[in-house]
Amino acid sequence: MKFSRQLDYHKIPEWSSFYIDYRAMKKLINRYLDEYIKSDSQKSPLLSSEQMLKAVLEEFEAQLTKINDFYIEKKQQLKQELETVFICISRIRTVSTMGEKDVKNILSLEEKDDLQDRETSLQRAFSDVHRQFWWLEVFCEINSIAILKLSEKMNVCAELKLLFQKYDFINWENELTPSREEMYTYVAGQKGDDDDYDAIRLLTSGSIYYKSGDIVKMSFSLGIICASCIVTIYLLLMNYSNIDINIYPSFPVFRLTLAINLVIIAASWIIYWVEAHSLNWIYILELNPANRFSYLQVLWVGLFLSALWSVIFMLSVFYNFYVDNEGSEHLAMILLIMYFGLFFCPFNMFFRGARWMIIKTFLEAAIAPFGPVRFRNYMMASWVTSLAIPLKDVYLSICFISTDAWALNQYPKCFLHDFWLYFLPMLPFTWRLFQIFNRIYYKPSMLKGQVWNFFRYGTSIILVVMTYFEMNKGEHAFVWILMYLVCTEYTSFLDVYQDWGLLRNSRNGWILRPNIYFPKNFYYWVIFLNFLFRFGWTVSLLPAQAFENQYLSSEFLMLIMCIMEIIRRTLWSVLRIERERSENTEKYRKIDYIPKPLQLGTFLH
């Protein structure tokens, strides 16, 4: 993803003329590098390249001066506004404790009315100044990152280092952050609270907006889902004794599409949670800002598809019990075609840019030995490793529609049936192994940290192979269960220690790390739930006799395991993105720093 697009995305429209001209500077540096290479190859005096270097430094100085002058002017303006607000609030507090006669002696009627109006707008008075301070911090951050990227392209010559040190905006963090924290402390004091957290929520409330159209669409979808679920449950209860093998053939299709719905809804919660805590997920995942989407848009897509799924599943149940139990499979085929058409629709509708971006990231993860391994590819491959059951359902669904299974109401079974059922779930683990090899090849210094991941995914592949050869049954079952237990505990530990960077000694509390963005209790709950859901596979050890319907027992068990794993991976993703914000441990980015988002989070911590 080109940084120039990220720079445009992080610009304040009113301040756009004061940002660094990144594209022009990049062209100038490329011209200098071309002249340098040309002069070096001809072994001639570097007169032209020296002249180009001088021109580059002069342009750098002009750009830095422009940024710095705006920063100083805006900083002074905001500090004056903040001081004015403090004085105004102080006068309001003074007047509120005085009698009516004393007020008339020191204030005119207009001034009194003005103070009474402002007394009710403490949040509004501070929120505007707070937002401006936040934007100025983002302005300094994104310009600093742009300068670092340009200087890195020039190998950061000594002249540039000396040039940077002359400007005030480089030290923005020491000047702006204390002013913002002073606002939090003041508001907390006015509220009689020792903790700044409530003050932060007060100043940032209203920063996440809801469009009435989105609310209407989601409410409509939820209504359809609720009505369909009630009818479906009623039909199943009324005909519980008649549930037979006819539901069995199409169950993988409905489970696959339901898993897709749950993943989309989980993605909307991830976006909401990280945005609410002011984590710049667009920049962290290096996505194209032109294809950005809000959590409400993602949630609406998930609810829309869930409404579609619930209606077709309800019709399938009704058709199976009351119309023709051998024709209900047509509905499952229609559902698959509709999902395929929505996700691969080539027309500019239904968030085409976002859909293509997801498909591209997935394909890059699949060709890991030859393609790029960025943080978004790592996240995609990690997510797919959690979707082993839906991957099986992909094969069963393809087999279902490509054979006459849907017409004959038979369980789908194709060539090398057992092989594909185990090979497809194993593929994502091999992708992660290839990503590890790719990282080690291009960055040998990463070998020590990647060895633990190698064992994590290597043992998972071994377990899949053992299951394929039925070593989870009979006399080898004990070895399989023991190995599965060890692997589960090992991966749970790596989730917490390596992926999230926890289990550290810090001032924030037991087993946390120094830099955290979420409430402390959230980390403890996620650690507990991650460990609990990691052992979701133990549900498969329940005997089939525990269920009345022998055909659906294993299918329902896999559905439960699938839902548990999606929830676990959702929580894992939130903490992994947060870790990437605070620490660039695996060096997916050349520059460690990540700018704040322009949109303030409601739970800025």
C-alpha positions in Angstrom: 0.0 0.0 0.0 1.5 3.3 -1.1 2.2 5.7 1.8 1.0 8.7 -0.3 -2.5 7.3 0.0 -2.2 7.0 3.7 -0.9 10.6 3.9 -4.0 11.8 1.9 -6.3 9.8 4.2 -4.8 11.4 7.3 -5.0 15.0 6.1 -7.2 17.6 7.7 -8.9 19.2 4.7 -8.5 22.7 6.1 -4.8 22.2 6.7 -4.0 20.3 3.5 -1.7 23.0 2.1 0.6 22.8 5.2 1.5 19.1 4.8 4.7 17.9 3.2 4.5 17.5 -0.5 5.4 13.8 -0.4 5.0 13.0 -4.1 7.1 15.9 -5.3 9.8 15.2 -2.7 9.8 11.5 -3.7 10.3 12.4 -7.4 13.1 14.8 -6.5 14.9 12.1 -4.4 14.5 9.6 -7.3 16.2 12.1 -9.7 19.0 12.5 -7.2 19.5 8.8 -6.9 19.5 8.4 -10.7 22.1 11.0 -11.0 24.2 9.4 -8.3 24.1 6.0 -9.9 24.8 7.5 -13.3 27.9 9.4 -12.0 29.1 6.4 -10.1 28.9 4.1 -13.1 30.8 6.6 -15.3 33.4 7.2 -12.7 33.2 10.9 -13.3 33.1 13.7 -10.7 29.8 13.7 -8.8 29.1 17.4 -9.7 25.6 16.8 -11.0 24.7 14.5 -8.1 26.1 17.0 -5.6 24.0 19.7 -7.1 21.0 17.5 -6.9 21.7 16.7 -3.3 21.9 20.4 -2.6 18.6 20.9 -4.3 17.0 18.1 -2.3 18.3 19.5 1.0 17.0 23.0 0.1 13.6 21.6 -0.8 13.6 19.5 2.4 14.3 22.7 4.4 11.5 24.6 2.7 9.0 21.8 3.4 10.1 21.5 7.0 9.9 25.2 7.5 6.4 25.3 6.2 5.3 22.5 8.5 7.1 24.0 11.5 5.6 27.5 11.0 2.1 26.1 10.9 2.7 23.9 13.9 4.0 26.8 16.0 1.2 29.1 15.0 -1.5 26.5 15.6 0.0 25.4 18.9 0.0 28.9 20.3 -3.5 29.5 19.1 -4.8 26.3 20.8 -3.0 27.1 24.0 -4.6 30.5 24.0 -8.0 29.0 23.4 -7.5 26.4 26.2 -6.5 29.2 28.6 -9.6 31.2 27.6 -11.8 28.1 28.3 -10.1 27.7 31.7 -10.8 31.3 32.6 -14.4 31.1 31.4 -15.1 28.0 33.4 -13.4 29.6 36.5 -15.7 32.7 36.1 -18.7 30.4 35.8 -17.8 28.6 39.0 -17.3 31.9 40.8 -20.6 33.4 39.6 -22.5 30.2 40.5 -21.5 30.6 44.2 -22.5 34.3 44.4 -25.8 35.9 45.3 -28.0 37.6 42.7 -27.2 41.2 43.9 -23.5 40.6 43.8 -23.8 39.2 40.3 -25.6 42.3 39.0 -22.8 44.5 40.4 -20.0 42.8 38.4 -21.8 41.6 35.3 -24.1 43.1 32.7 -27.3 41.3 31.7 -25.7 40.2 28.4 -22.6 38.8 30.2 -24.8 37.0 32.7 -26.8 35.3 30.0 -23.6 34.4 28.1 -22.2 32.8 31.2 -25.4 30.9 31.9 -25.3 29.5 28.4 -21.7 28.5 28.7 -22.2 26.9 32.1 -24.2 24.1 30.4 -21.6 23.5 27.7 -18.5 22.3 29.6 -18.2 19.3 27.4 -18.6 21.3 24.2 -16.1 23.9 25.2 -13.4 21.4 26.0 -14.3 18.9 23.2 -13.6 21.3 20.4 -10.2 22.3 21.8 -9.4 18.7 22.6 -10.2 17.7 19.0 -7.9 20.4 17.6 -5.1 19.2 19.8 -5.7 15.7 18.7 -5.6 16.7 15.0 -2.4 18.7 15.5 -0.8 15.6 17.0 -1.9 13.5 14.0 -0.5 16.3 11.7 2.9 16.1 13.3 2.9 12.3 13.4 2.0 11.7 9.7 4.5 14.4 8.5 7.2 12.9 10.7 6.6 9.5 9.2 6.7 10.9 5.7 10.0 12.6 6.5 11.5 9.4 7.9 10.4 7.5 4.8 11.9 10.0 2.5 15.1 10.2 4.5 15.3 6.4 4.6 15.2 6.4 0.8 18.3 8.7 0.8 20.0 6.4 3.4 19.5 9.2 6.0 22.6 11.2 5.3 24.2 13.3 8.1 22.9 16.6 6.6 19.3 15.5 6.9 19.8 14.5 10.6 21.2 17.9 11.4 18.4 19.5 9.5 15.6 17.7 11.4 16.9 18.7 14.8 16.3 22.4 14.2 12.5 22.2 14.1 10.0 22.2 17.0 7.4 19.9 15.5 9.7 17.0 15.8 9.2 17.2 19.6 5.5 17.6 19.4 4.9 14.8 21.9 6.6 16.6 24.7 4.6 19.8 24.0 1.1 18.7 23.0 0.4 15.6 25.0 0.8 17.4 28.4 -1.7 20.0 27.3 -4.2 17.3 26.4 -3.6 15.4 29.7 -4.1 18.7 31.5 -7.6 18.9 30.0 -8.4 15.3 31.2 -7.2 16.2 34.8 -9.2 19.4 34.9 -12.4 17.8 33.7 -11.9 14.9 36.1 -11.4 17.4 38.9 -14.6 19.3 38.0 -16.5 16.0 38.1 -14.9 15.1 41.5 -13.2 12.0 40.0 -9.7 10.9 40.6 -9.6 8.8 37.5 -9.1 10.5 34.1 -10.9 7.7 32.2 -14.4 9.1 32.6 -13.1 12.5 31.6 -11.6 11.1 28.5 -15.0 9.4 27.6 -16.8 12.7 28.3 -14.5 14.7 25.9 -14.6 12.0 23.2 -18.3 11.1 23.4 -20.1 11.7 20.2 -17.0 11.0 18.1 -18.6 7.8 16.6 -21.6 8.7 14.5 -24.6 6.6 13.6 -26.5 7.2 10.3 -30.2 6.7 10.5 -30.2 4.7 7.3 -27.8 2.2 8.7 -29.9 1.8 11.9 -33.1 1.3 9.8 -31.4 -1.4 7.6 -29.9 -3.2 10.5 -33.2 -3.1 12.5 -35.0 -4.5 9.5 -32.5 -7.4 9.1 -32.7 -8.1 12.8 -36.5 -8.3 12.6 -36.3 -10.8 9.8 -33.7 -12.9 11.7 -35.8 -13.0 14.9 -39.0 -13.9 13.0 -37.3 -16.6 11.0 -35.6 -18.1 14.0 -38.8 -18.2 16.0 -40.6 -20.0 13.2 -37.7 -22.4 12.6 -37.5 -23.3 16.3 -41.2 -23.9 16.3 -41.1 -26.2 13.3 -38.2 -28.2 14.8 -39.9 -28.6 18.1 -43.2 -29.7 16.5 -41.4 -32.2 14.3 -38.5 -33.2 16.5 -39.2 -36.9 16.4 -39.3 -36.8 12.6 -35.9 -35.2 12.1 -34.1 -37.7 9.9 -31.4 -38.1 7.4 -33.0 -35.7 5.0 -31.5 -32.7 6.8 -28.1 -34.3 6.9 -26.9 -33.8 3.3 -27.3 -30.0 3.1 -26.1 -29.3 6.7 -22.5 -28.5 5.6 -23.8 -25.9 3.2 -25.8 -24.1 5.9 -22.9 -24.4 8.4 -20.5 -22.9 5.9 -22.7 -19.9 5.1 -23.5 -19.4 8.8 -19.7 -19.4 9.5 -19.2 -16.7 6.9 -22.0 -14.6 8.5 -20.4 -14.9 11.9 -16.9 -14.0 10.6 -18.3 -10.8 9.0 -20.2 -9.9 12.2 -17.0 -10.6 14.3 -15.0 -8.3 11.9 -17.5 -5.5 12.6 -17.0 -5.9 16.3 -13.2 -5.9 15.9 -13.4 -2.6 13.9 -15.7 -1.1 16.4 -13.5 -2.0 19.4 -10.2 -0.8 17.9 -11.7 2.4 16.6 -13.4 3.1 20.0 -9.9 2.9 21.6 -8.3 5.1 18.8 -6.2 2.3 17.1 -5.5 3.1 13.5 -6.3 -0.3 12.1 -6.3 1.0 8.5 -2.6 2.0 8.8 -1.7 -1.0 10.9 -3.1 -3.5 8.3 -1.7 -1.3 5.5 -5.0 -1.2 3.7 -6.1 1.1 0.9 -8.0 4.0 2.6 -10.1 4.4 -0.5 -11.7 1.0 0.3 -12.2 1.7 4.0 -15.5 0.8 5.6 -17.0 1.5 9.0 -18.0 -1.1 11.5 -21.7 -0.3 10.9 -21.3 -1.1 7.2 -19.7 -4.4 8.0 -22.3 -5.2 10.6 -25.1 -4.4 8.1 -23.6 -6.8 5.6 -23.3 -9.5 8.2 -26.9 -9.0 9.4 -28.2 -8.8 5.8 -26.6 -12.2 5.0 -27.8 -13.6 8.3 -31.3 -12.6 7.4 -31.0 -14.2 4.0 -29.6 -17.3 5.6 -32.3 -17.6 8.3 -35.1 -17.2 5.7 -33.7 -19.9 3.4 -33.0 -22.3 6.3 -36.5 -21.7 7.6 -37.9 -22.5 4.2 -35.7 -25.6 4.0 -37.0 -26.9 7.3 -40.6 -26.2 6.3 -40.1 -27.8 2.9 -38.5 -30.8 4.5 -41.4 -31.5 6.9 -44.5 -30.3 5.1 -43.9 -30.3 1.3 -41.3 -32.6 -0.1 -38.4 -33.9 2.0 -36.5 -34.9 -1.1 -36.6 -31.4 -2.7 -35.4 -29.2 0.2 -31.8 -29.5 -1.0 -32.6 -27.2 -3.9 -32.8 -24.3 -1.4 -29.3 -25.1 -0.1 -28.0 -24.9 -3.7 -29.8 -21.6 -4.2 -28.2 -20.2 -1.0 -24.7 -21.2 -2.2 -25.2 -19.6 -5.6 -26.5 -16.4 -4.0 -23.4 -16.1 -1.7 -21.1 -16.8 -4.6 -22.7 -14.2 -6.6 -22.6 -11.6 -3.9 -18.9 -12.1 -3.0 -17.6 -12.4 -6.6 -19.9 -9.9 -8.3 -17.7 -7.9 -10.7 -20.0 -4.8 -10.7 -19.4 -1.8 -8.6 -21.9 -2.7 -5.9 -22.0 -4.3 -2.5 -18.6 -2.8 -1.5 -16.6 -4.1 -4.5 -13.4 -2.4 -3.5 -13.4 -4.0 -0.1 -14.3 -7.4 -1.5 -11.5 -7.4 -4.0 -9.1 -6.2 -1.3 -10.0 -9.2 0.9 -9.7 -11.6 -2.0 -6.3 -10.1 -2.9 -5.0 -10.5 0.7 -6.3 -14.1 0.8 -4.4 -14.9 -2.4 -1.2 -13.3 -1.2 -1.5 -15.4 1.9 -2.0 -18.5 -0.2 1.2 -17.9 -2.2 3.3 -17.1 0.8 6.6 -18.6 -0.4 6.5 -16.3 -3.5 4.3 -13.4 -2.5 4.7 -10.6 0.1 4.2 -11.3 3.8 2.8 -8.2 5.4 0.9 -7.9 8.6 -2.4 -8.2 6.8 -1.3 -11.4 5.1 -0.2 -12.8 8.5 -3.6 -11.9 10.0 -5.5 -13.4 7.0 -3.5 -16.7 7.2 -4.0 -16.8 11.0 -7.8 -16.4 10.6 -8.0 -19.2 8.0 -6.2 -21.6 10.3 -9.2 -21.1 12.7 -11.6 -22.0 9.9 -10.8 -25.6 9.5 -14.4 -26.8 9.7 -15.7 -24.2 7.2 -12.8 -25.3 4.9 -14.2 -28.9 5.1 -17.6 -27.5 4.3 -16.2 -25.7 1.2 -15.2 -29.1 -0.2 -18.5 -30.7 0.8 -20.5 -27.7 -0.7 -18.5 -27.9 -4.0 -19.1 -31.6 -4.0 -22.7 -31.1 -3.2 -23.4 -28.9 -6.2 -21.0 -30.5 -8.7 -22.5 -34.0 -8.3 -26.1 -35.2 -8.3 -26.1 -35.3 -4.4 -28.3 -32.2 -4.3 -30.9 -33.8 -6.6 -30.8 -37.2 -5.0 -30.7 -35.8 -1.4 -27.6 -37.8 -0.6 -24.6 -36.8 1.5 -22.0 -35.4 -0.9 -19.0 -37.6 -1.6 -16.4 -37.1 -4.3 -13.2 -38.6 -5.5 -10.6 -39.0 -2.6 -13.2 -37.9 -0.2 -11.3 -38.5 3.1 -8.1 -37.0 1.7 -9.7 -33.7 0.8 -11.5 -33.5 4.1 -8.2 -33.5 5.9 -5.9 -31.8 3.3 -8.0 -28.6 3.0 -8.0 -27.8 6.8 -4.2 -28.5 6.8 -3.5 -26.0 4.0 -3.6 -22.8 6.2 -1.0 -24.3 8.5 1.3 -24.8 5.6 0.7 -21.2 4.5 1.8 -20.0 7.9 4.9 -22.2 7.7 5.7 -20.8 4.3 5.2 -17.3 5.7 7.7 -18.1 8.5 10.2 -19.4 5.9 9.7 -16.2 3.9 10.3 -14.0 6.9 13.5 -15.9 7.9 14.8 -15.8 4.3 14.5 -12.0 3.9 15.2 -11.2 7.6 17.5 -13.8 9.2 17.5 -11.9 12.4 13.8 -13.1 12.9 14.9 -16.7 13.2 14.8 -16.9 17.0 11.3 -15.6 17.3 9.9 -17.6 14.4 11.2 -21.0 15.7 8.3 -21.1 18.3 5.8 -20.5 15.5 7.4 -23.2 13.4 6.7 -25.8 16.2 3.2 -24.4 16.7 2.1 -25.0 13.1 4.3 -28.0 12.6 2.7 -29.9 15.4 -0.8 -28.9 14.1 0.0 -30.5 10.8 1.3 -33.6 12.5 -2.0 -33.9 14.4 -4.0 -33.5 11.2 -2.0 -36.3 9.6 -2.4 -38.5 12.6 -6.2 -38.0 12.4 -6.2 -38.8 8.7 -4.6 -42.2 9.5 -7.2 -42.7 12.3 -4.6 -42.6 15.1 -7.2 -40.8 17.2 -9.0 -44.1 17.6 -8.2 -47.5 19.2 -4.9 -48.1 20.9 -3.3 -44.9 19.6 -6.1 -42.7 20.9 -4.2 -42.0 24.2 -1.1 -40.7 22.3 -3.3 -38.5 20.1 -5.2 -37.0 23.0 -2.0 -36.4 25.0 -0.3 -34.7 22.0 -3.4 -32.6 21.4 -3.4 -31.5 25.0 0.3 -30.5 24.9 -0.2 -28.7 21.6 -3.2 -26.8 22.9 -1.5 -25.6 26.0 1.6 -24.7 24.0 -0.4 -22.6 21.5 -2.4 -21.0 24.3 0.9 -19.9 25.9 2.2 -18.5 22.6 -1.0 -16.6 22.1 -0.5 -14.8 25.3 3.2 -14.4 25.5 4.4 -14.1 21.9 1.3 -12.8 19.9 0.0 -10.4 22.6 3.2 -9.6 24.4 1.7 -10.3 27.8 3.0 -12.2 30.9 5.4 -9.3 31.4 6.3 -7.4 34.6 4.7 -3.9 34.3 3.2 -1.1 36.3 -0.2 -1.8 34.7 -0.8 -4.9 36.7 0.0 -8.6 36.9 1.0 -10.3 33.6 0.3 -7.2 31.5 2.8 -5.1 29.5 3.8 -1.5 29.9 1.8 -0.2 26.9 -1.9 -1.1 26.9 -4.8 0.6 25.2 -7.7 -1.4 26.7 -9.1 -1.6 30.3 -7.1 -4.0 32.4 -10.0 -6.4 33.1 -10.4 -6.9 29.3 -7.0 -8.6 29.0 -7.7 -11.0 31.9 -11.1 -12.0 30.4 -9.5 -12.5 26.9 -6.7 -14.7 28.4 -9.3 -16.8 30.2 -11.7 -17.2 27.2 -8.8 -17.9 24.8 -7.6 -20.7 27.0 -11.1 -22.0 27.4 -12.0 -22.0 23.7 -8.7 -23.5 22.7 -10.0 -26.6 24.4 -13.2 -26.5 22.3 -12.0 -29.6 20.4 -12.7 -31.7 23.5 -16.4 -31.4 22.6 -15.6 -33.9 19.8 -14.7 -36.5 22.4 -18.4 -36.8 23.5 -19.8 -40.1 22.5 -22.4 -40.1 19.6 -24.8 -41.9 22.0 -25.2 -38.6 23.9 -27.4 -37.4 21.0 -30.7 -38.9 20.0 -30.0 -38.3 16.3 -26.9 -40.2 15.2 -26.7 -38.5 11.8 -26.6 -34.9 13.1 -24.6 -35.4 16.3 -21.1 -34.9 14.7 -22.4 -32.1 12.5 -23.8 -30.1 15.4 -20.6 -30.7 17.4 -18.5 -29.3 14.6 -20.9 -26.3 14.4 -20.4 -25.6 18.1 -16.6 -26.0 17.8 -16.6 -23.6 14.8 -18.5 -20.9 16.7 -16.2 -21.2 19.7 -13.1 -20.8 17.4 -14.5 -17.8 15.6 -15.1 -16.1 19.0 -11.6 -17.0 20.2 -10.0 -15.7 17.0 -12.0 -12.5 17.2 -10.6 -11.8 20.7 -7.1 -12.8 19.6 -7.3 -10.4 16.6 -8.1 -7.4 18.8 -5.1 -7.9 21.1 -2.8 -8.8 18.2 -3.7 -5.5 16.4 -3.2 -3.6 19.7 0.2 -5.3 20.2 1.2 -4.3 16.7 0.3 -0.7 17.6 2.4 -0.6 20.7 5.4 -2.7 19.5 6.7 -3.6 16.0 8.2 -6.8 17.3 8.2 -8.8 14.0 9.3 -5.8 11.9 6.4 -5.8 9.4 7.1 -2.0 9.1 10.4 -0.4 8.5 9.3 2.6 10.7 7.9 1.7 14.1 5.7 4.7 14.6 2.0 4.5 13.8 -0.1 7.7 13.5 -3.2 8.2 15.5 -6.5 8.0 13.6 -8.2 11.3 12.8 -11.4 10.0 14.4 -11.2 10.0 18.2 -12.2 6.9 20.0 -15.1 6.9 22.5 -13.0 4.9 25.0 -9.6 6.6 24.4 -7.4 5.1 27.1 
